[in-house]
């Protein structure tokens, strides 16, 4: 009896050995032996601050710094103004400054006539007393001071105030010569003659004097003394001493 022989499959010696099935990441083997593709999980993302928020924070920081700078600047200015004001107040109380005052002593007309070109020529002589009432302030009268005589709105003549120094509580007398020529002299001369018949001729004597203040050995910046003396004289006769019937002088400082 022939034995039943089993036939075994032939083994290929040269065939490569079987390898275990590859399982890719993201593939999960099913319970039935088949693999299915699972959903791929995204990698965790880094948390970043939006650019808008960064710019906002930067602008807030810059704005805060600017506000602090402005506050410090305003504070310093207020402090400096306070110091300057306090110093000025103390100096005012200590020095007690007063504006110099002036008075017109006499007025003389040397010449008043019509020229061939119908301009009016005038030559006056004015004597003035300048009084410095300050006990601690000296006054330097600088070059460029002017003294002028006006009739209504017309300047008749002008002259230069001499350069000099006036000490503390000093009274100085000045003799100033004034000359000038005025257009439309015939009309002006006729008006002056009519006014002279009344015996009251209004004249305006104006002072414009640049001065410097002296405090001890310190010489301060220039200021201007501006003044008006409203005069009423009885006559404009030449070579005669004219009587001053009224005089009202006002003076002020211009920085």
C-alpha positions in Angstrom: 0.0 0.0 0.0 1.3 3.1 -1.0 1.9 5.6 1.8 0.2 8.9 1.3 3.0 11.3 1.0 2.7 14.9 1.9 3.9 17.4 -0.5 5.6 20.3 1.2 6.1 23.5 -0.7 9.5 24.0 -1.9 11.5 26.6 -0.1 13.5 29.0 -2.3 16.8 29.3 -0.5 17.8 32.3 -2.5 14.6 34.3 -1.8 15.1 37.1 0.7 13.7 36.5 4.2 10.3 37.8 4.9 10.1 41.0 6.8 7.5 42.3 9.1 5.0 44.6 7.5 6.0 48.3 7.7 3.7 50.5 9.7 4.0 54.1 8.8 3.5 56.8 11.3 0.1 58.0 11.2 -1.2 54.5 10.0 -2.9 52.4 12.7 -3.5 48.7 12.1 -7.1 47.7 12.3 -8.3 44.8 14.2 -9.1 43.0 11.0 -5.4 43.0 9.9 -5.8 45.9 7.5 -4.3 49.3 8.1 -6.2 52.6 7.7 -4.9 56.2 7.5 -5.7 58.2 10.6 -5.9 61.9 10.7 -2.5 63.6 10.8 -2.1 65.7 14.0 -0.4 69.1 13.3 2.7 69.9 15.3 2.1 72.2 18.3 2.5 75.9 17.3 4.5 78.5 19.2 2.5 81.2 20.9 3.4 84.6 19.4 2.3 88.1 20.3 0.5 89.9 17.5 2.4 92.7 15.9 -0.4 95.1 16.5 -0.2 94.5 20.3 3.6 95.0 20.2 3.3 98.3 18.3 0.5 99.4 20.7 2.7 98.7 23.7 5.7 100.5 22.1 3.5 103.6 21.3 2.2 103.6 24.9 5.7 103.5 26.3 6.9 106.3 24.0 3.9 108.4 24.8 4.5 107.9 28.5 8.1 109.0 28.1 7.1 112.1 26.1 4.6 113.1 28.8 7.2 112.7 31.5 9.6 114.9 29.5 7.0 117.6 28.9 6.0 117.6 32.6 9.6 117.9 33.7 10.2 120.7 31.2 7.1 122.7 32.2 8.0 122.2 35.9 11.6 123.5 35.4 10.3 126.5 33.5 7.8 127.3 36.2 10.5 127.0 38.8 12.9 129.3 36.8 10.1 131.9 36.4 9.4 131.7 40.1 13.1 132.2 40.9 13.4 135.1 38.5 10.2 136.7 39.8 11.3 136.4 43.4 14.7 137.8 42.6 13.1 140.8 40.7 10.8 141.4 43.6 13.6 141.4 46.2 15.7 143.7 44.0 12.7 146.1 43.6 12.2 146.2 47.4 15.9 146.7 48.1 16.7 149.2 45.3 13.3 151.0 45.1 13.9 152.2 41.5 12.4 155.4 40.3 12.2 156.9 36.8 14.2 160.1 36.4 12.2 163.3 36.0 12.8 166.3 33.9 11.6 169.9 33.9 11.9 172.6 31.3 13.6 175.7 32.8 13.6 178.0 29.8 13.0 178.2 26.1 14.6 180.7 23.7 14.1 181.0 19.9 17.2 182.1 18.1 15.7 181.9 14.6 12.3 181.4 13.0 11.9 182.3 9.4 10.8 181.2 5.9 13.4 180.1 3.4 13.3 180.8 -0.3 12.0 177.2 -0.9 9.1 178.0 1.4 10.4 175.8 4.2 10.3 177.0 7.8 13.6 177.1 9.5 13.7 177.0 13.3 16.4 177.2 15.9 15.6 176.8 19.6 17.6 176.7 22.8 16.1 174.6 25.6 17.4 174.4 29.2 16.4 171.2 31.1 16.9 169.9 34.6 17.3 166.2 34.9 16.8 164.7 38.3 17.9 161.2 39.4 16.1 160.5 42.7 17.5 157.0 43.1 19.8 156.3 46.1 21.4 153.1 44.7 21.0 153.4 40.9 23.3 155.5 38.6 22.3 156.4 35.0 24.5 156.4 31.9 23.0 158.6 29.2 24.2 156.9 26.0 24.8 158.3 22.6 21.7 158.8 20.4 19.5 160.7 22.8 17.1 163.2 21.1 15.1 166.2 22.2 12.6 167.6 19.8 9.9 170.4 19.8 6.6 169.9 18.0 3.7 172.1 17.2 0.5 170.0 16.8 1.7 167.1 14.7 4.6 168.9 13.0 8.2 168.7 14.2 9.8 172.1 14.3 13.3 171.2 15.3 15.4 168.6 17.3 18.8 168.3 19.0 21.0 165.7 20.6 21.2 165.0 24.3 24.8 164.9 25.4 26.4 161.6 26.6 27.1 161.7 30.3 26.8 159.8 33.6 24.4 160.9 36.3 25.2 159.7 39.8 23.1 158.8 42.8 20.5 161.5 43.7 22.1 163.8 41.3 20.6 166.9 39.6 22.1 167.8 36.2 21.2 170.9 34.1 21.4 170.5 30.3 21.5 173.2 27.6 20.4 171.7 24.3 20.4 173.4 20.9 17.7 172.3 18.4 17.5 173.1 14.7 15.2 171.9 11.9 13.4 172.7 8.6 9.7 172.0 7.9 7.8 171.6 4.7 4.8 173.8 3.9 6.4 176.6 5.9 4.1 179.4 4.7 1.0 177.7 6.0 2.7 176.8 9.3 4.1 180.3 9.8 0.6 181.8 9.3 -0.9 179.4 11.8 1.8 180.2 14.4 1.2 184.0 14.0 -2.5 183.6 14.4 -1.9 181.4 17.5 0.6 184.0 18.9 -2.2 186.7 19.0 -4.0 184.6 21.6 -0.9 184.7 23.9 -1.1 180.9 24.4 0.9 178.7 22.0 0.9 174.9 22.7 4.2 173.1 22.1 5.2 169.5 22.7 8.7 168.8 23.9 9.6 165.1 23.4 12.5 163.2 25.0 13.9 160.0 23.6 17.0 159.0 25.7 18.8 155.6 25.7 20.2 154.9 29.1 22.0 152.1 30.9 21.5 151.4 34.6 24.4 151.1 37.0 24.1 148.9 40.2 27.3 149.1 42.1 29.9 148.1 39.6 27.4 146.3 37.4 26.2 148.0 34.2 23.0 146.6 33.0 21.4 146.5 29.5 20.1 149.6 27.7 16.6 150.9 28.1 14.9 154.0 26.8 13.5 156.9 28.7 10.5 158.3 26.7 8.8 161.5 27.8 6.5 164.3 26.8 6.4 167.8 28.2 3.3 169.7 27.1 4.1 173.4 27.2 2.1 176.6 26.8 4.3 179.6 25.9 3.2 183.2 25.5 5.2 184.0 22.3 7.5 182.8 19.5 9.5 186.1 19.2 13.1 185.5 18.3 16.0 186.5 20.6 13.6 186.9 23.5 13.2 184.8 26.6 9.8 183.1 26.2 7.6 182.7 29.2 6.4 179.2 29.9 2.8 179.5 31.3 2.1 175.8 31.8 4.1 172.6 31.8 3.0 169.0 32.2 5.7 166.3 31.8 5.2 162.5 31.8 7.9 159.9 31.5 8.2 156.2 31.1 10.7 153.4 30.3 10.8 151.3 27.2 12.7 148.0 27.4 
